Amino acid sequence: MLRLLTILLTLKSIVSFNLKPSQTKVSKPQPNTKNRVLNNVAIGLAITTFSALPAIAEAPVWILPTKSVLDIGLLYMEFAFLCRVVLSWYPKVDLNKLPQNLVAWPTEPILKPTRGIVPPAFGVDVSPIVWIMLVSFIREILFGQQGLFNMIINQ
């Protein structure tokens, strides 16, 4: 957005100074001509701005809605697994009552098979911790600074 604003301001300054297309190189300013100095500054700014910009390609239409929905979903699952870790410290809490069921019901179908693969360590259920690491890794791969979605958007 900032680059677009810079481009528009540069174009406005070039048009307001009435530059001709033949004025592409910067010449030595004349002593009493402020207009030429401003023209040369505007041309230099335009050349600097346009040469620094990468080629702008539009991302496919489905990228941004998919990114928004998946990111929120994975963030919720990460938070839910973190809450399951905390809830595992209190074994007498009923997971079928509000607000615990908002965390327990979506995560239990995922945690049940994981408990068969990863047994409790020293009486502590570590399966939510495994899923926190897995979901965090998936979020970073998809939506991190060097994530797949950001690479597609910034192509």
Backbone bond lengths (Angstrom), bond angles and torsions (degrees), N, CA, C in turn:
res aa  C-N    CA-C-N  psi(-1)  N-CA   C-N-CA  omega(-1)  CA-C   N-CA-C  phi
1 M - - - 1.439 - - 1.527 110.13 -
2 L 1.332 115.95 -41.14 1.454 119.93 179.27 1.521 111.15 -65.22
3 R 1.326 116.85 -38.44 1.463 120.42 178.52 1.525 111.06 -64.95
4 L 1.336 115.77 -40.59 1.456 119.79 179.38 1.528 110.35 -63.83
5 L 1.330 116.20 -41.19 1.457 120.17 178.01 1.529 110.89 -63.66
6 T 1.334 117.35 -40.69 1.462 120.92 178.11 1.522 110.99 -63.27
7 I 1.330 116.11 -41.80 1.470 120.36 179.32 1.520 110.39 -62.86
8 L 1.336 116.47 -45.46 1.462 119.74 -178.76 1.523 111.52 -64.44
9 L 1.331 117.48 -42.00 1.463 119.51 178.04 1.525 111.55 -64.68
10 T 1.326 117.01 -37.93 1.462 120.65 178.39 1.520 110.41 -65.60
11 L 1.331 116.72 -45.24 1.465 119.84 178.57 1.527 110.98 -62.37
12 K 1.341 116.28 -39.91 1.463 119.32 178.46 1.519 110.99 -62.84
13 S 1.339 116.32 -41.29 1.465 118.36 -179.68 1.521 111.38 -68.83
14 I 1.324 117.79 -34.50 1.464 120.42 177.90 1.519 110.45 -67.30
15 V 1.334 116.78 -43.76 1.463 120.42 -179.18 1.526 110.57 -67.95
16 S 1.344 117.00 -37.56 1.464 118.41 -178.00 1.527 111.96 -70.31
17 F 1.341 118.70 -22.49 1.451 121.35 177.54 1.529 112.22 -90.45
18 N 1.322 118.33 0.19 1.467 123.78 178.20 1.528 112.28 54.62
19 L 1.285 116.80 54.49 1.460 120.77 178.83 1.512 110.37 -76.00
20 K 1.300 115.57 148.48 1.454 121.30 176.12 1.525 107.85 -97.00
21 P 1.340 117.93 150.58 1.463 119.61 -179.87 1.518 113.30 -60.39
22 S 1.319 118.33 -23.41 1.456 120.45 -178.30 1.526 112.18 -75.84
23 Q 1.327 118.74 -12.73 1.463 121.99 -178.92 1.530 109.38 -88.22
24 T 1.315 116.88 76.01 1.451 119.26 -177.68 1.512 113.04 -106.42
25 K 1.310 119.48 -19.31 1.450 119.03 178.26 1.526 109.45 -107.25
26 V 1.313 113.93 149.50 1.447 120.29 -177.19 1.524 108.36 -83.50
27 S 1.318 114.97 127.02 1.473 119.74 -179.80 1.515 109.41 -106.37
28 K 1.330 115.27 170.14 1.449 121.14 178.51 1.534 108.49 -70.60
29 P 1.343 118.31 130.98 1.464 119.19 -177.15 1.523 112.60 -69.26
30 Q 1.327 114.29 142.92 1.461 121.38 175.08 1.541 107.50 -78.03
31 P 1.339 118.18 152.06 1.466 119.96 -174.63 1.528 114.36 -61.53
32 N 1.324 120.10 -38.24 1.456 121.36 -171.98 1.524 113.62 -111.52
33 T 1.282 118.87 20.29 1.465 118.73 -177.13 1.528 109.73 -119.19
34 K 1.312 114.57 94.74 1.465 120.13 177.95 1.521 110.83 -67.39
35 N 1.329 116.42 -33.70 1.459 120.26 -177.51 1.530 110.94 -62.36
36 R 1.313 118.30 -40.62 1.466 121.22 -179.99 1.525 111.07 -66.44
37 V 1.313 115.82 -38.92 1.466 119.08 178.85 1.530 109.55 -63.25
38 L 1.321 116.20 -45.05 1.459 119.72 178.86 1.521 111.17 -64.34
39 N 1.338 116.95 -38.29 1.461 120.03 176.49 1.519 111.35 -61.27
40 N 1.316 116.66 -44.81 1.464 120.48 -179.72 1.523 111.91 -65.36
41 V 1.328 116.65 -38.32 1.469 119.77 177.11 1.527 110.17 -64.85
42 A 1.326 117.08 -41.91 1.460 120.79 179.70 1.521 111.07 -64.82
43 I 1.325 117.55 -40.95 1.466 120.61 178.32 1.524 110.23 -65.36
44 G 1.323 117.41 -44.10 1.463 120.41 178.54 1.516 111.97 -61.81
45 L 1.333 116.36 -41.15 1.458 120.28 177.79 1.518 110.88 -64.55
46 A 1.325 116.98 -41.91 1.462 120.28 179.54 1.522 111.17 -64.48
47 I 1.324 117.55 -43.59 1.468 120.64 179.77 1.524 110.29 -64.21
48 T 1.325 117.07 -42.88 1.463 120.57 179.11 1.519 111.27 -64.03
49 T 1.319 116.54 -43.36 1.458 120.63 -178.10 1.515 111.41 -65.99
50 F 1.324 117.33 -48.17 1.452 119.92 -175.39 1.520 112.53 -72.46
51 S 1.322 118.51 -29.56 1.459 119.46 179.46 1.518 111.79 -75.57
52 A 1.330 117.90 -24.63 1.461 120.47 -178.83 1.523 112.64 -85.30
53 L 1.327 117.82 -14.84 1.459 120.13 -177.42 1.525 111.45 -79.82
54 P 1.339 116.53 134.41 1.460 118.20 173.05 1.521 109.75 -76.76
55 A 1.291 116.16 166.58 1.458 120.00 176.60 1.531 108.16 -66.64
56 I 1.308 116.03 128.99 1.458 120.71 -176.15 1.522 108.40 -94.19
57 A 1.333 115.54 119.90 1.457 121.09 177.39 1.526 107.52 -116.71
58 E 1.294 115.60 144.92 1.446 119.72 -179.80 1.514 109.86 -84.48
59 A 1.315 115.52 137.20 1.464 121.01 177.10 1.520 108.40 -76.23
60 P 1.328 117.63 153.69 1.463 119.88 175.86 1.532 110.65 -58.59
61 V 1.306 115.34 154.15 1.463 121.46 -174.10 1.528 111.91 -63.96
62 W 1.296 118.39 -32.58 1.461 121.69 -174.02 1.530 113.10 -77.88
63 I 1.329 119.23 -10.87 1.459 121.89 -172.90 1.533 112.20 -65.78
64 L 1.315 118.43 -53.65 1.462 120.43 -173.80 1.531 113.46 -65.77
65 P 1.352 120.08 -44.95 1.471 117.69 176.66 1.528 112.44 -64.23
66 T 1.323 116.72 -39.20 1.459 119.87 179.30 1.519 110.15 -65.03
67 K 1.316 116.72 -42.14 1.467 120.75 178.90 1.525 110.23 -61.68
68 S 1.314 117.37 -43.92 1.466 120.45 -178.68 1.524 111.88 -62.70
69 V 1.325 116.97 -47.50 1.464 120.77 -176.97 1.530 110.79 -68.47
70 L 1.325 117.45 -47.47 1.464 120.39 -178.62 1.524 111.93 -64.94
71 D 1.305 117.34 -40.09 1.458 120.15 -178.86 1.521 110.79 -64.31
72 I 1.323 117.12 -44.25 1.460 120.25 178.88 1.528 110.33 -66.25
73 G 1.326 117.65 -41.08 1.461 121.01 179.04 1.518 112.27 -63.10
74 L 1.325 117.03 -45.54 1.464 119.97 179.38 1.525 111.50 -68.47
75 L 1.321 116.93 -35.21 1.461 120.16 176.85 1.524 110.70 -65.12
76 Y 1.348 116.90 -41.00 1.466 120.31 176.92 1.521 110.57 -62.78
77 M 1.328 117.32 -43.59 1.468 119.79 -179.08 1.537 110.42 -64.70
78 E 1.297 117.07 -39.34 1.466 120.28 177.73 1.531 110.19 -62.11
79 F 1.316 116.39 -44.37 1.459 120.86 178.38 1.528 110.86 -65.76
80 A 1.331 117.04 -40.34 1.465 120.38 -179.82 1.529 110.96 -64.34
81 F 1.328 117.48 -41.72 1.461 119.63 177.40 1.532 111.05 -66.09
82 L 1.312 117.56 -35.32 1.460 120.39 176.36 1.530 110.14 -64.87
83 C 1.315 116.95 -40.68 1.468 120.66 176.43 1.529 110.79 -65.19
84 R 1.337 117.09 -34.89 1.467 119.94 177.13 1.520 111.27 -65.14
85 V 1.319 117.27 -34.14 1.469 120.05 175.52 1.525 109.09 -61.99
86 V 1.317 116.98 -46.68 1.461 120.76 -179.95 1.521 110.61 -65.48
87 L 1.333 117.86 -40.94 1.462 120.79 179.41 1.528 111.89 -66.40
88 S 1.311 117.74 -26.45 1.466 119.36 179.01 1.525 111.47 -69.91
89 W 1.308 118.21 -16.40 1.459 121.10 176.66 1.534 111.27 -75.28
90 Y 1.323 116.66 -18.89 1.463 122.21 -179.09 1.530 108.72 -118.40
91 P 1.320 118.38 86.85 1.474 120.52 -173.37 1.523 113.97 -69.89
92 K 1.331 119.58 -18.36 1.461 121.03 -177.57 1.537 112.79 -87.89
93 V 1.312 118.02 0.47 1.465 121.53 179.61 1.527 108.64 -74.30
94 D 1.346 116.27 132.53 1.462 121.15 178.00 1.532 108.85 -79.95
95 L 1.324 116.65 116.88 1.470 121.65 -177.22 1.526 113.33 -80.07
96 N 1.328 117.66 -2.90 1.466 120.87 179.68 1.521 113.05 -98.65
97 K 1.318 118.01 5.37 1.463 121.73 177.33 1.522 108.96 -109.09
98 L 1.347 114.69 153.74 1.462 119.99 176.10 1.511 109.99 -65.47
99 P 1.249 122.16 146.70 1.452 132.44 -5.68 1.530 113.34 -88.78
100 Q 1.347 117.31 -1.20 1.459 119.80 -176.82 1.523 112.74 -64.30
101 N 1.336 117.08 -30.34 1.473 118.77 -178.34 1.532 112.01 -68.48
102 L 1.338 118.25 -23.02 1.466 120.34 176.85 1.527 111.38 -66.49
103 V 1.314 115.92 -23.47 1.455 121.47 178.67 1.521 110.99 -99.31
104 A 1.315 116.68 -38.86 1.469 120.91 -173.10 1.523 112.60 -74.17
105 W 1.307 118.10 -44.46 1.470 119.86 -174.47 1.532 113.25 -63.61
106 P 1.332 120.89 -44.42 1.472 118.16 178.82 1.534 113.58 -71.43
107 T 1.324 118.04 -25.64 1.465 119.43 -174.84 1.515 113.84 -94.21
108 E 1.319 118.78 -24.57 1.471 120.64 -175.56 1.529 113.58 -61.48
109 P 1.353 120.62 -41.64 1.471 118.74 177.54 1.532 113.36 -62.54
110 I 1.308 117.64 -24.19 1.463 121.17 178.36 1.524 110.41 -85.58
111 L 1.332 116.48 -37.33 1.460 120.26 -175.58 1.524 113.38 -77.25
112 K 1.341 117.55 -29.79 1.463 119.87 -176.59 1.532 112.28 -60.09
113 P 1.359 120.43 -49.71 1.471 118.14 177.25 1.532 112.81 -67.72
114 T 1.318 116.80 -28.75 1.461 120.05 -179.66 1.526 110.97 -68.54
115 R 1.326 116.50 -34.31 1.470 119.31 177.97 1.520 112.20 -63.81
116 G 1.325 117.10 -28.76 1.458 119.86 176.50 1.524 112.40 -70.79
117 I 1.331 116.57 -31.01 1.466 121.05 -179.27 1.525 110.47 -86.54
118 V 1.339 116.61 -44.81 1.467 121.77 -178.40 1.527 107.93 -108.74
119 P 1.334 117.89 102.14 1.475 119.28 -178.38 1.529 111.35 -72.26
120 P 1.329 117.10 159.57 1.462 119.82 177.12 1.529 111.25 -60.81
121 A 1.309 116.04 139.46 1.461 121.38 178.91 1.519 108.84 -103.38
122 F 1.331 117.10 117.15 1.459 123.73 179.90 1.528 111.24 56.14
123 G 1.318 116.60 37.08 1.455 121.53 178.21 1.518 114.65 80.93
124 V 1.321 117.64 6.42 1.471 121.84 -179.40 1.522 108.66 -109.78
125 D 1.334 116.14 130.49 1.467 121.58 178.31 1.531 108.85 -75.86
126 V 1.332 116.45 112.70 1.466 120.64 -177.88 1.527 112.57 -99.42
127 S 1.331 117.88 0.27 1.465 119.28 -178.64 1.533 113.04 -62.94
128 P 1.350 120.91 -36.56 1.474 117.86 174.85 1.527 112.52 -64.44
129 I 1.317 117.45 -32.67 1.463 120.48 179.27 1.526 110.12 -66.72
130 V 1.338 116.35 -38.77 1.469 120.51 176.78 1.525 110.05 -60.95
131 W 1.337 115.87 -43.41 1.468 119.28 -179.30 1.522 112.22 -71.49
132 I 1.325 118.30 -32.00 1.473 120.03 174.98 1.522 109.74 -61.43
133 M 1.341 116.03 -45.29 1.468 119.31 179.16 1.526 110.89 -63.69
134 L 1.330 117.24 -42.70 1.463 121.16 -178.21 1.530 111.57 -65.81
135 V 1.321 117.28 -46.11 1.472 121.16 -179.33 1.532 110.36 -67.20
136 S 1.337 117.58 -38.94 1.471 120.07 176.91 1.523 111.09 -62.88
137 F 1.322 116.34 -41.19 1.463 120.53 178.45 1.531 110.92 -64.06
138 I 1.324 117.31 -43.64 1.474 121.21 179.48 1.532 109.77 -63.80
139 R 1.344 117.49 -43.61 1.475 119.97 177.94 1.515 111.84 -61.01
140 E 1.329 116.72 -39.96 1.462 119.63 -179.64 1.524 111.13 -67.81
141 I 1.325 116.81 -40.55 1.471 120.69 178.99 1.530 110.77 -64.75
142 L 1.316 116.82 -40.47 1.467 120.09 -176.62 1.526 113.20 -83.51
143 F 1.339 117.78 -43.77 1.460 120.48 -168.17 1.518 114.81 -122.19
144 G 1.319 120.14 5.09 1.464 122.23 179.21 1.521 110.63 -68.23
145 Q 1.320 116.43 -177.11 1.465 120.52 -178.97 1.524 111.62 -60.34
146 Q 1.319 116.68 -36.38 1.463 121.24 177.06 1.527 110.67 -106.77
147 G 1.337 117.09 24.95 1.454 121.98 -176.64 1.516 112.59 -71.74
148 L 1.320 114.52 164.51 1.467 121.03 -177.34 1.526 112.53 -61.24
149 F 1.330 116.43 -44.49 1.475 118.61 -179.15 1.521 111.33 -65.49
150 N 1.320 117.82 -40.69 1.467 119.86 178.50 1.517 111.82 -67.70
151 M 1.317 117.40 -33.22 1.462 119.55 176.95 1.530 110.75 -67.44
152 I 1.334 116.76 -37.81 1.469 119.83 178.09 1.520 110.01 -68.34
153 I 1.321 117.11 -41.49 1.464 120.90 -178.97 1.531 110.81 -66.70
154 N 1.315 118.05 -39.70 1.470 121.73 -175.53 1.509 114.44 -91.19
155 Q 1.307 118.59 11.68 1.470 120.75 -179.11 1.494 111.90 -57.04
